[in-house]
């Protein structure tokens, strides 16, 4: 019932993702959400984000920011983080933003991954676009009211996702 919202995997932090392993598997593009995925909501790019993007680009990965925020927020973050590709007002969970991001990066759904902190916008949109999705834990609890409401609903889906994930792991053992 909730599977359409399940990420392909989940991790605590964007900064724990083994991007080198994904590169070895043929992944060449990464689409990122910004707020609460890379930095706290509304924060500028920090040194950790800047270093990560530099590392990804040195590895040979293309990157693109995909956000539902307005241009001033997204363009400022992209500039601070290292002149990244970006899409503002991405209309997630619609697939158009994901498709535009892949076009900017010169990738496709088979060699692109998405990293975000929300199920109903980030993960659901990536799944609809046929992109491997990684859900990360939100960085900071401060969020806009509409996001806090969605978080309550997400907690129900996450309960079933984690229960399903645990059952699969037990079956493999």
Secondary structure, 3 states (H helix, E strand, C coil): CCHHHCCCEEECCHHHCCHHHHHHCCCCEEEECCECCCECCCCCCCHHHHHHHHHHHHHCCEEEEECCCCHHHHHHHHHHHHCCEEECCCCCCCHHHHHHHHHHHCCCCCCEEEEECCHHHHHHHHHHCCCEEEEECCCCCCCCHHHHHHHHHHHHHHHHHHHHHHHHHHHHC
